[in-house]
Each structure stands twice: as structure tokens, then as C-alpha cells.
């Protein structure tokens, strides 16, 4: 009888363990330590739901870094992205949380270096020729000066986070073309979209040169640009004006987050 009792007790123990696993599910390891860097397209300017502690950096809890953090539960998370940031702001002010344990870094940067805000202001307030000329200046800057500035940022990231996977996200095109749209002219729409392609191509090239992954959001935003009828971007916003021409919360959840998630 003793062996039978022992076997019965063992079977009961195994069943109890299996039942416990069914109730609790398998253990999930924490995701990699994650640091988000960059400009207003990283911070979530335009997405609402702002972290009041972030001040003029306009970090949003609805921005793609927080969406990734909430989905993957990284072992640690830091977001130093800031509205208005240029490449030197990243190297001088945003790299503090990076170290050898950082497993993932995301960044969107370069648009402000090329004069994004001034380009949009000129195109909104000026003539077609004013817009075209200002975009031409921005494109020339992106092709001649921006590469070295991006290299400096990417080198600094790699030096401080030697083991991290770095995902460099680009910018969406601003307008859906070949549709009727009240506002800026078709000439301006096309030129602004052309600028987005130029800067994205420069960013993709420099990211690849450093062994980083480029996340192209133009495809996810396709059909959801301004004038699409299902816009994931703000047009001109009266108040707060700084939300103008930035992704809405949907632009982050459906445009940026899926790209970061796939590339990370």
C-alpha cells in the first residue's frame, strides 16, 4: 500500500503544479533597458496626454516610446526626447541614461536641423516660389551638412550604449497628393513631400553606415497624410500652435509604434 500512496501523492503534486501554471501562465522576462531620444516627433508633440513634468519638451504618454514601453515592460525606461531638439541637443543633453546595459535606443532627429519649422511657416505664409526656394535650401542642407551632424549623434550613442540595438525612425510625408484639398497649393504639397523624402533618404543612409536600423514610417502613414480624409497629422493648429504639422495620437499608435515594434 505504501508505494500506491506515494504514487498517489506524487500525482496530486504534479496536478497541483500544472493547475498553478494554468492559473499564473508562464513567466515573462523583462524587455531590454530602453532609452528614447530625439525631437518633437519622438516626444509626442501633437499627441496630447502630455506629461506636465516635461514642460516645453511636450512629452506625451501617447507617443511611440511610451507605447513600446507599455507593451514590452522594459527592465528600465528613460525618455529624454524634447520638442525642438536638434542634433547637438541630443549629444549635449539627452544621452545621460545610456550605458552598457541599454538594450534598445530609438531616435527621430534631423528635421529641426534642416529647418522644419521655418519651412512650414514659409510655405504657409509665403508664395509658391517662396516655399519652393525655402525647401530647396532645406534639401541642400540635408544633403551637405546634416550627414556629419547625424554621424556625430550616432557615434555618441554607440560610444555610450555599445550593446544597444538602435532604431532610427524617419518622418512621414506631410500630404496626400492628387486630391482636392483646401489650403496650401498643390505645388507646395509636392515640394514639402519631396523634402520629407530627401531627409529620410539621408537619415536612412547614415543610420545604415553606423549599423543602425532605419524605421521608415512613410509606408504606415500612406493614405493618412494631410488631405487624405483620414489624417494622422495635424494641419495648422491655432492653439496650441506648436502642435501644427505633428502626428496625432493615432499617428503614433498606428504610424510610428508598429514600425518601432517591428524593427526592435
C-alpha positions as CSV (number, residue, x, y, z in Angstrom):
1,X,0.0,0.0,0.0
2,X,2.8,2.4,0.7
3,X,4.0,2.6,-3.0
4,X,0.4,3.2,-4.1
5,X,0.1,6.1,-1.5
6,X,3.4,7.6,-2.7
7,X,2.4,7.4,-6.3
8,X,-0.9,9.0,-5.4
9,X,0.8,11.8,-3.5
10,X,3.2,12.4,-6.5
11,X,0.3,12.5,-8.9
12,X,-1.5,15.0,-6.7
13,X,1.6,17.2,-6.5
14,X,2.0,17.1,-10.3
15,X,-1.6,18.1,-10.9
16,X,-1.3,20.9,-8.4
17,X,1.8,22.3,-10.2
18,X,0.1,22.0,-13.6
19,X,-3.0,23.8,-12.2
20,X,-0.8,26.5,-10.8
21,X,0.8,27.1,-14.2
22,X,-2.5,27.3,-15.9
23,X,-3.6,30.0,-13.4
24,X,-0.4,32.1,-13.5
25,X,0.8,31.5,-17.0
26,X,4.5,31.3,-18.0
27,X,6.9,33.9,-16.5
28,X,7.8,36.7,-18.9
29,X,11.3,38.2,-18.8
30,X,11.5,42.0,-18.7
31,X,12.3,43.6,-22.0
32,X,15.6,45.3,-22.7
33,X,16.5,48.6,-21.0
34,X,15.1,51.2,-23.3
35,X,16.0,54.8,-23.9
36,X,14.1,57.2,-26.2
37,X,15.9,60.1,-27.7
38,X,15.1,62.8,-30.3
39,X,12.9,65.7,-31.3
40,X,9.1,66.5,-31.2
41,X,8.3,63.6,-33.4
42,X,9.8,61.4,-30.7
43,X,8.4,63.2,-27.7
44,X,4.8,63.1,-29.0
45,X,4.2,66.8,-29.6
46,X,0.8,66.8,-31.1
47,X,-0.4,63.6,-29.5
48,X,-2.0,65.1,-26.4
49,X,-1.9,63.4,-23.0
50,X,1.2,65.3,-22.1
51,X,3.5,64.7,-19.1
52,X,3.3,68.0,-17.2
53,X,6.7,67.4,-15.8
54,X,8.2,67.5,-19.3
55,X,7.5,71.2,-19.7
56,X,8.3,72.6,-23.2
57,X,9.6,69.2,-24.3
58,X,5.9,68.2,-24.7
59,X,6.5,64.5,-23.9
60,X,3.3,62.6,-24.4
61,X,2.2,59.4,-22.7
62,X,0.6,58.6,-26.1
63,X,3.9,58.9,-28.0
64,X,5.5,55.8,-29.6
65,X,8.2,55.5,-26.9
66,X,5.6,55.1,-24.2
67,X,3.5,52.8,-26.3
68,X,6.5,50.5,-26.7
69,X,7.3,50.7,-23.0
70,X,3.8,49.8,-22.0
71,X,3.7,46.8,-24.4
72,X,7.1,45.4,-23.6
73,X,7.8,46.2,-19.9
74,X,11.5,47.0,-20.3
75,X,13.7,46.5,-17.4
76,X,14.2,50.3,-17.3
77,X,12.9,53.2,-19.4
78,X,14.0,56.7,-19.9
79,X,12.6,59.3,-22.3
80,X,14.8,62.4,-22.8
81,X,13.3,63.4,-26.2
82,X,12.3,67.0,-26.5
83,X,10.3,69.2,-28.8
84,X,12.5,71.5,-30.9
85,X,15.7,69.4,-30.4
86,X,18.4,69.4,-33.0
87,X,21.3,67.0,-33.2
88,X,23.6,69.0,-30.8
89,X,20.8,69.0,-28.2
90,X,20.8,65.2,-28.3
91,X,24.6,64.9,-27.8
92,X,24.7,67.6,-25.2
93,X,21.5,66.9,-23.2
94,X,19.9,63.6,-23.9
95,X,22.4,60.8,-23.6
96,X,22.7,60.7,-19.8
97,X,20.6,57.5,-19.4
98,X,22.6,55.5,-21.9
99,X,25.1,52.9,-20.7
100,X,26.4,49.4,-21.4
101,X,23.2,47.8,-20.2
102,X,21.0,49.7,-22.6
103,X,19.4,47.2,-24.9
104,X,17.3,49.5,-27.2
105,X,17.5,53.1,-28.3
106,X,15.0,54.9,-30.5
107,X,15.5,58.3,-32.1
108,X,13.9,60.7,-34.5
109,X,16.2,63.6,-35.3
110,X,17.4,65.9,-38.1
111,X,14.2,67.7,-39.2
112,X,14.8,70.7,-37.0
113,X,18.5,70.9,-38.1
114,X,17.1,71.3,-41.7
115,X,14.7,74.0,-40.6
116,X,11.4,72.1,-40.4
117,X,9.5,74.9,-38.5
118,X,10.8,77.7,-40.8
119,X,10.0,75.7,-43.9
120,X,6.4,75.2,-42.8
121,X,6.0,78.8,-41.7
122,X,7.3,80.0,-45.1
123,X,5.1,77.6,-47.1
124,X,2.0,78.6,-45.1
125,X,2.6,82.3,-45.2
126,X,4.5,82.8,-48.5
127,X,4.0,82.3,-52.2
128,X,4.7,79.1,-54.1
129,X,8.1,80.4,-55.1
130,X,8.9,81.3,-51.5
131,X,8.0,77.8,-50.4
132,X,10.0,76.2,-53.2
133,X,13.1,78.3,-52.5
134,X,13.0,77.6,-48.8
135,X,12.5,73.8,-49.3
136,X,15.4,73.8,-51.8
137,X,17.6,75.4,-49.0
138,X,16.5,72.8,-46.5
139,X,17.2,70.0,-49.0
140,X,20.7,71.3,-49.7
141,X,21.4,71.5,-46.0
142,X,20.1,67.9,-45.5
143,X,22.4,66.6,-48.3
144,X,25.5,68.6,-47.4
145,X,25.6,69.5,-43.7
146,X,23.2,67.1,-42.0
147,X,25.1,63.9,-42.6
148,X,28.0,64.9,-40.4
149,X,25.7,66.1,-37.7
150,X,23.9,62.7,-37.8
151,X,27.2,60.9,-37.7
152,X,28.2,62.9,-34.5
153,X,24.9,61.8,-32.8
154,X,25.2,58.2,-33.9
155,X,28.8,57.9,-32.8
156,X,27.9,59.4,-29.4
157,X,25.1,56.9,-29.0
158,X,27.2,53.9,-29.9
159,X,30.0,55.1,-27.6
160,X,27.7,55.3,-24.6
161,X,25.5,52.3,-25.4
162,X,27.8,49.8,-27.1
163,X,25.4,46.9,-26.8
164,X,22.2,48.6,-27.8
165,X,20.1,48.0,-30.8
166,X,19.5,51.5,-32.3
167,X,16.3,52.1,-34.3
168,X,16.4,55.4,-36.2
169,X,12.9,56.5,-37.2
170,X,12.2,58.8,-40.1
171,X,9.5,61.3,-40.9
172,X,6.2,60.8,-42.8
173,X,5.3,62.7,-45.9
174,X,3.0,65.5,-45.0
175,X,0.4,65.4,-47.8
176,X,-1.7,63.0,-49.8
177,X,-1.3,64.2,-53.4
178,X,-3.6,64.3,-56.4
179,X,-6.7,65.0,-54.3
180,X,-8.8,68.2,-53.8
181,X,-7.7,69.9,-50.6
182,X,-8.4,73.3,-49.3
183,X,-5.3,75.1,-48.0
184,X,-1.8,75.1,-49.5
185,X,-1.3,74.8,-53.2
186,X,-0.5,71.5,-54.9
187,X,2.9,73.0,-55.7
188,X,3.6,73.4,-52.0
189,X,2.3,70.0,-51.1
190,X,4.6,68.3,-53.6
191,X,7.6,70.3,-52.6
192,X,7.1,69.6,-48.9
193,X,6.7,65.9,-49.6
194,X,9.8,65.9,-51.7
195,X,11.7,67.4,-48.7
196,X,10.5,64.5,-46.5
197,X,11.9,62.0,-49.0
198,X,15.2,63.8,-49.2
199,X,15.7,64.0,-45.4
200,X,14.5,60.4,-44.9
201,X,17.0,59.1,-47.5
202,X,19.8,61.0,-45.8
203,X,18.9,59.6,-42.4
204,X,18.5,56.1,-43.7
205,X,21.9,56.2,-45.4
206,X,23.7,57.5,-42.3
207,X,21.9,55.1,-40.0
208,X,23.0,52.1,-42.2
209,X,26.5,53.3,-42.2
210,X,26.6,53.0,-38.4
211,X,24.9,49.6,-38.4
212,X,21.7,51.1,-37.0
213,X,18.2,50.1,-38.2
214,X,16.1,52.6,-40.1
215,X,12.4,52.7,-39.4
216,X,10.6,54.1,-42.4
217,X,7.2,55.4,-41.4
218,X,6.2,56.7,-44.8
219,X,4.5,53.4,-45.7
220,X,2.4,53.3,-42.5
221,X,1.3,56.9,-42.9
222,X,0.5,56.3,-46.6
223,X,-3.2,57.3,-47.1
224,X,-3.3,59.1,-43.7
225,X,-1.3,62.2,-44.6
226,X,-3.0,65.7,-44.6
227,X,-5.7,65.9,-47.3
228,X,-6.3,62.1,-47.1
229,X,-9.6,62.5,-45.3
230,X,-8.2,60.3,-42.5
231,X,-5.4,62.5,-41.3
232,X,-3.0,61.2,-38.7
233,X,-1.2,64.6,-38.7
234,X,-2.3,68.0,-37.5
235,X,-2.6,70.7,-40.1
236,X,-2.2,74.3,-38.9
237,X,-3.4,74.5,-35.3
238,X,-4.4,77.8,-33.8
239,X,-3.8,76.8,-30.2
240,X,-1.5,75.3,-29.1
241,X,0.3,76.4,-32.3
242,X,3.2,74.1,-31.6
243,X,1.0,71.0,-32.4
244,X,0.9,72.1,-36.0
245,X,2.2,69.6,-38.6
246,X,2.9,66.9,-36.0
247,X,1.4,63.4,-35.6
248,X,-1.8,63.0,-33.7
249,X,-2.1,60.2,-31.1
250,X,-3.2,57.9,-34.0
251,X,-0.1,58.8,-35.9
252,X,1.9,57.4,-33.0
253,X,-0.2,54.3,-32.3
254,X,-0.8,53.3,-35.9
255,X,2.1,55.1,-37.8
256,X,5.2,55.1,-35.6
257,X,4.6,52.4,-33.0
258,X,4.2,49.5,-35.5
259,X,7.4,50.4,-37.2
260,X,9.4,50.6,-33.9
261,X,7.8,47.4,-32.8
262,X,8.7,45.6,-36.0
263,X,12.3,46.9,-36.0
264,X,13.1,46.4,-32.3
